[in-house]
Amino acid sequence: MLSFSPILNRELLTFLRRKRAFGGLLLFLVVLAGATGMCWWTSLQQGNVIARDLLSRSLFHTVMITQLIAFSCYALILTCTKINGERDEKTLDLLVTAPLSSLHVILAKYVAALTVIVLLVFASAPFLGLCFLLGGVSGREVLSAYTIVVLAVLAYGMVGMACSALFRKNYVALAAGFLVVLFFYLGDFLLSALILETMGVRTTPNSWAFGIVFVMFLTTSPLGAYIVACSLESPPPMPFAPPVMLLHIIGQVSVFIISFLIAWRGFRLIAGRAERRARRRKDLLSLARTDENQGDAVDVPNRPPSRTKRRRAISDRINPVYARENRLFLSRRWKHRLLRYAAVAVVFFVVRSFFTDMFPRRSYSFENMCVLGVMIAIAAALFVPFLAARMVTSERETGSLPLLVATPLRPRQVLLGKLAVVLKYSFAMILLFSFLVAMTSFALPIATSGGSGNKPLALAQGMNAWVTSYGILLRDWVKILLPLLVIALYFATVGLFYSVVCRKTVAAIAWTYGTILILAFSPFFVLLLFGLSPRSEDLIKPASSLFPIVSPVFYFIPEESVNLMWYKNGLWTAVLSYCTVMCMVCGVIYTVTETIFRQKYYYSEMPLAHLEGASDQPSQPQSASQDSPAQ
């Protein structure tokens, strides 16, 4: 059925004729080559090149783990826009009214996405052949590894289809899909361990609680199943590898079946709504034709007036783009608000419990506050680019970009209005979250001495010690808050840049996170390459001063090898200098973004919008002054 499916043929032809198909293949091969080269040079430094079996196993595990993570993400990216992308392209009504069943459409689009993954598997064959040339890898390990990879692709591809059927927006479906995949990789293990720790159950390696957590981890996590089944340390497979594989197969098949049922049910609901709309339009058209033939007025049934909330008028002093984005940025429904508050509360209590267990309340230092800065910087890298990468591409997908550029607003007003909304909510969350965690997780030792017989004096000394201690805590919090704000600004400008460059929201989000990931790991590659030179210390020192600028998370790491210039984070000079440099970098990125927006979007879309507006106006007869040859 699917070999001659028109949906399958259309999906393959439209995807393989685009540049991004071969761009994705090139990016995958570059990532795989970089991981292989890094593994080779690491083995060279450790002296494992002589032992060919150890080198072969290291290369094999590097290639397979890279393929496992890359295929899981790529399968999700390919499938999370299969259904809601039809709605954006205005072809959903044509698809659901075609004489094809919902099962046929779901499976055809799913198989088309998996076909692209098969091409990537064949493209990675030379890297696997290098492992066989060196020896040391058995066929059983290769079979186990590829079984885990295929199960991950099948399961997470169907998860993407389910998210595409449930959510109307592409970026919402992509974010939901990545959260589900991240939960299957590590989230269930961490959540179950946290629940048991909260209940007071000790998870020692020989306890029953640890066995439950470990089984849950192997059932849903491909990475955990690969580590156990393919034995990263010992060359022969582990003795309980077959039960692990069977347990993992059952878990992945369950995820596939549940996701398939959700996708099928969601698409049937979408098709039912589209058919009802088409039937209503057809009835109204037939009614209009009948009344037109009879010479009567068309009697269109009136819908009951909808209850709309009255909104306040926008002031002339406020940027209208900012006001519009601020209204539409977050949902105002009470269910969505309650869900956001619950998520923030859960994350807050988890982070607070982590800090209270990791750092005793009576042993505070500035390095403890830097750990909080690292965690918030990683959270900002996960959420802020996602919010900024859809600012301009969403306007193009909804068809409102020509109307936006036809307004008398300048390009700077448009971009700054959109960027200001992202920074408003990002800065508010960083400020509130970091303040609450810092003030409730850390506490300085408050010592009171003397004044035992004089109660007012003892109370005054206690208050003085309390103010002094928490004053130090507040000062250190400000020292990490300022870099966190400029780091969020850096991620937002990168996301806005790709939102202007790319045409689709999913592509902008993928390129944004890919760039941030490459920049985050670039210091490790630089250290690895400079470590091969005999003058490594002279080369690493000037380069280490640039690492916190390229990868902002390194700013909070007090090591001279990766943070030479800014490693004294407690000094106000270092804090303000770093903020100034990062603001200059963000200014350069924004200037380039505005230039591209002005040339690519504004000047190309504005004439079209003016022509469309001029075509709607009735043509005016030529005046006598225009006909006069003297004038």
RASULTA-V255813 format. One line per field, one symbol per residue. phi: phi as a letter, one per 30 degrees, with the letter a starting at -180 (. if undefined). A space follows every 50 residues. Layout:
# RASULTA-V255813
phi = ???
This chain:
# RASULTA-V255813
phi = .ddcddddddddddddccddddddddddddddddddddddddddddicdd ddddddddddddddddddddddddddddcdcdcddddddicddddddddb ddddddddddddddddddddddddddddddddddijccdddddddddddd ddddddddddddddddcdcddddddddddddddddbdddddddddddddi ddcdeccddddddddddddccddddddddchdccdddddcdedddddddd ddddddddddddddddddddddddddddddddddddddddddddicddcc dddddddcddcddddddcdddddddddcdbdcdddddddddddddddddd ddddddddbddcbcbdddddddddddddddddcddddddcdcddddddic deddddddddeddddddddddddddddddddddddddddcccbddccbbi iddcdddddddddddddddddddddddddcdddddddddddddddddddd ddccddddddddddddddddcdddddddddddddcddddddddddcdddd bdddddcdbddbaddcdddddddddddddddddddddddddddddddddd cdddcddddddddddddddcddddddddddd
